[in-house]
């Protein structure tokens, strides 16, 4: 039996003409957004304000994370024109803040890190003043891949732990909790001018002590920014929601995270990792 969705876990922001217009422009240019592919509940709000999280390297993933709505199929070849087209869109849409994320492409050399770097560079060239955040996969922890993205100079580098270590086998197949922490640690050790960021989903069966250990582990690698949000089952085949977490509990986690030393924390039911850029 599905749990009833509480009112505070829904976003009734209207999908007005600005949203439809932006979607039409994205379709015409053949661009993908994680806002749509991940069925983000904040899509109407962000699109209406001209905030976009582009997803690069296609819309099919090589991993089978049970929380995600992105299709797990054989990915297509990279589109070499994509970095240029995204940069042109950033300029045409008048964006001053943008987030670039991707599906996981374990089939590509270095996980497609070079494509990330070319996209960052193309955007910088078109809109030099833009504030740019990336949300990357783990690149299997390959240091050369991390160095390639770091050299392109994003302002913020996000890599999500997503859940507590104990739930990784069920939630993040193919990923490794310690490896993800090492990714964030490597960035701080080798590119300390870049802010680091991570995100968690609650409601998958985690306990408070487990969540607190994640926050402590993130601070141990000097992670700067944190988002904490409610997991919402995106498809019938995705993991079910075990619990809807109350706004009061989210507020409590925010206070705990601030006390641990995070520079900025968004902790609320509909918080998502690319919602409301923090720089």
N, C-alpha and C positions, 0 to 999 in steps of 0.2 A: 504493500500500500504506500502511495506517495504521501509525503508529509505536506501539509497545507502551507502554502507560501504566505508568510506574514506580510502585512502591509508595508512594514519598514524595509523589506527586502525586494521591493519593486520600484521601478522608476517610471513614472507616468509622463515624462517629458514629451511634449508633442513632436511628431515628425512633420514639421511644417514645410513650406515651399523651399526654404533654404537648404534643408536636409535633402530633399528630393533633387534639387539642382546640383548639389555637391556630388551626390551618388551618380547622377547622369554624367557629370564631367569625368568622374573616376572611370566609369564604364567606357566612355569614349576613348580614353587614353590607355585602356587596358591595364589599369593599376588595381592592386589588391590592398585592402585594409584589414588589419586584424580585428578592427571594430566590427566588421561584418562576418568574417570567417569564424571568429570565436564567439559570435552572438553576444557581444558585450551589452549589458543593460544600460550603459551610459551613451550608447551610440547616438541617439537623437539629440541629447544635450551637447555632446562634443561637436557633432557635425553642424549643428545650428550655429556654433560659435567659431567654426572654421578650424577646429582642432582635429588633426588627422594622425593616426598611427599607421604608416605604410608597412606592409609586409612584403618582403622581397624574396626572391628565389622560388617563386611559385606558390601554389596553394595546397600542395600535398606534402605530407611529412613522412620521414623514414622511421619515425618511432610511433609507439602505440600507447601513449599516455592515456589513462582511462578517464581523465577529467576533461579532456579537450574535445572540441567539436571539429577540429581540422581533420580532413580526410587522410587516412593512411593508405596511400597507393604509390605506385612507382612514379617518382617525380619526373617532370619534363626537363629538357635541357635548359640551361640558363639562357636568359635573354640578355644579350650584351647591350641592348639599347635601354634596358631598364634604369640604370643609374641616371642616364641623361634625361629620360622621360620624367622620373621622379623629381629631379632638380628643376626641370621646366615647370612642373606642376606646383612646386613650392613657390616659385616666383610668380606664376600666374594666379595662384590663390592668395598671394600676399602673406604667406605664413612667416611668422617670426619665431615660432617654436614648432619643432617637429620631432616625432619619435619614429625611428626605423627599427623594425623587428623582422624576424624571419621564421619560417618553418625550420625544423632541424633537417640538415642535408648531410647525413653521414655517408652518402654515396659520393660526395665531392671531395677533392683534395683539400685538406685543412678545413673541411666543413663549409666551404664557401666564404672563408674570411676575406679573400681578395675582393669578392663581389661586395661585401659590406664596405670595405675600404674605398672602393671605387664609387660607391653610392654616396658616402660621406663627402668625399672630395668633390664630386660633381655638384652636390648641393652647396657646399662652401663656395665654389666658384660662381654659382648663379646668385646666391644670396649670402654674401660674406658676413652679414650681421646676425644670421640666424643662430638661434640657440638649439643645439642638436643633441638629442638623447638616443642611444641605441639600447635595445633589449635583445641580447644575443643568446643563442644556445651555448652549451658548454664546450663546443668544438673538441669534445673528447679530452679536454685538458691540454691540447697541443700548444706548447708555448710559442711556436712560430706563428700559429694562427692568431693567438692573443696579441702578439707583437704587431702583426699586420694591421689589426683593427686599431690598436692603441696609437700607431704611427699616424693614422688618419685624423686623430684628434677630436673625438667626440667630447662634449662637455660633461655628459653623464653617461655612465655605463651601467645598465641594469642587467642582472642575471638572477632569475628567480629561483629560490629554493622550493617554492610552491607549498611544501608540506613538511611535517616533522620527519625525522630520520626513520622512525619506526614504521611509517606508512609508505616508504619509498617502493618496496616491492609491489604493492597493490596499486599505487597511484602513478609512479613515474618509471615505468618499465624502460630499461636501457639507460637510465640516469643513475648517478651515484652521489649521495649526499656530501661525502667528504670531497669528492672531486669538484662539486659546485662551489664549496667553500674555498677550495684552492684557486679556482678561477678568480673569485673576488679578491683573494689575498694577493695573487700574482699582479693584478691590476694596480693595487695599492703599492706594491713593492717596486714596480717598474714604470708606472705612469701616475705618480701621486698627484698630478695636477687635475686628474679626472675624478669627478665624484663617482662613488659607487652606490648602487641601489639594489634592493632585493624585495621580493614580494611573497606573501603567504596567503593561502586560502584556508579558511576555517570551516568546520562543519563536516569533516570527513572521518571523525572519530578520534581526533587528537585530544589529549588532556592538557590542562593548564601547565603542569610541570614540563611536559614535552615542548609546548610552545615557548616557554621561558628559556629552555635550553637552546632552542633555535635562535632566539634573540641574543642570547649571550654568545653563541658561536659566531653570529654575524658581527657583533661588536668586537670579538676577539680578532677578526680580520679587518677591523676598522671600516666596516660598511657605514656609509654616511646617511642614506635615505632608506625609508621602509614604508611599504604599503601592506595593509592587512585587510582582507575582504572576505565576504561570505562566498563559499562555493555554491554555485547554482548548477544543477544538472543540465548540460546543454543539449543532450540527445537521449533518446530512449536507451541506447546502448552504453551510455556513460555511467560512471559510478553514481549510485544514489546518494542523496544528501542524508547524512546520519543525524544532523542537528542544525537547527537555525539558531545562530548565536545572537543574543540580544544586543542592541546598541550600547547598553551599559557595560557589557563585557568588552566590546570593542574599545570603548573609552578607557576602560581599565588597562587594557593592553597598551594603548597609546601612552598613558602615563608611565607605565613600566618601561616602555621603550625609550621615552625621553629621559627617564632617570638613568638608564643604561648608557646614554650618551649619543643616541642618534641625533643628527642635525635637524631632521625633518621627518615627521611621521603622519601618514594618512591612515587612520584605522576606523573603518565604518563599513556597514554591510555591503555597499555597492562600490567600495574602493577597488580599483584595478591597477595593475602595475604601471600603466601608461596614462592613467587618469590624472588630470591637473598637473602638468609638469612642474617640478619643484624648484627649478633653478631660476 
